[in-house]
Amino acid sequence: MVLRHRLSTLDVYYGWIVAVAGFAAATVLFGLSYSIAVFFDPLLEAFPVGTGMVSLMFGVQTFMIYGGSVPGGTVVDTIGARRSAFLASGLVVAGLGGASLAGTFIVLLTWYGVVAGLGMSLLYVVAYTAVPRWFGRHRGLATGIASSGLGIGLLLIPPLAAWLVELVGWRGAYRVLGLGAGVILLVATSLIADSPQAVGADTEAEFPYGPPPEPTRTPLREQLHAVGDVAASRPFVAVLVGWLFVWTPLYIYMNHVVRFVSETALPAGTGVAAISLVGVTTSLARVGVGSASDRLGRVHTFVASGALVAVAVPAMTLVTGRLPFFALTVIFGIGYGGAGALLSPLVAELFGGENLGTVFGLASVSFAIGGLTAPAAAGLAFDAVGTYTPVFWVAGAVGMIGAGLIWVAGKTAAHRKTAVAEA
């Protein structure tokens, strides 16, 4: 409270402080989630349950992150982003601590996949939805800054986790990561405020036509009824399916790029280097593309970003040199970063800021479905045909359809708003 009060007196809009807190939350969330590969061999040695079962840890946690965002969004809308972040911090620390003490694989899966996954789910909703409430003119830029924590977490935490595993073993690594995550998240939580009114922030520069409404605690029944109306609308269905389709080539690339490279004439190590390149590119793109969307519009910018991903993935089957492959990877990273930065701003623009956490969480079910199905389907298809070429081209076509559905959602939502205004 003291730190937040002091920062609120500085000559800077407090919304930028909230964006930094969202950045920290996203860094911890995605850095911990993607560090699972570092623990794979040590866990397989400690729990000889087979490769498939150990792989299930990432699948369960991914499903909890995005599937749990529906109730998580309701929690954020009900008790506020600040209290939700505090609860999320406790769940993440408890999950990592419990995993470090696990004596059986099922216990490990419960603590790491379910408990920590639920905490990460709350962090995901907070990181992506707390910031848009603070911004009007610079919403895309601010949300891009917050979401760019994904790439930074991907760059920093897995190497740190690998070093810790070598130094203190996998159990010790989980304890140290849990402690570090707890400290970072508690600082970030102390910086979060639920609204400009909570810290007396001057909103004139961001909202020149009047301050944003202060969040209200709507009774759960009314909240669910309002969200149900949105969920049943054609624009929302288009967004739900559109996100699922846009992220299909993305999930396939991120899960299969190393194996894809091994099937080509590209030098060894190119696939791993490509993942790191995506981490850097997506972080920069989230800030740059997010800022551009403040001038170009959310829908058009999101559609263009999704189209870049859809084009880049199949095009990788046509190149033979490392330089053009990395060039396409940069294009992929720009598209990935741009689309990722605009998730919550797109929802806020199409469906309004009321119940933003719940509506955003409901739309994020797309990622739970895609994360579970797209990589597995791509693997089965590769086993059947013996090459990634048709897999990547089909994925690209699906991604392009998804981008088109987002364009349709924008048009439909605009017509809907016009009809309501005229009525």
Summary of the structure (lengths in Angstrom):
residues: 423
radius of gyration: 21.0
end to end distance: 45.5
largest distance: 66.8
contacts: 1621
relative contact order: 0.14
helix: 83%
strand: 0%
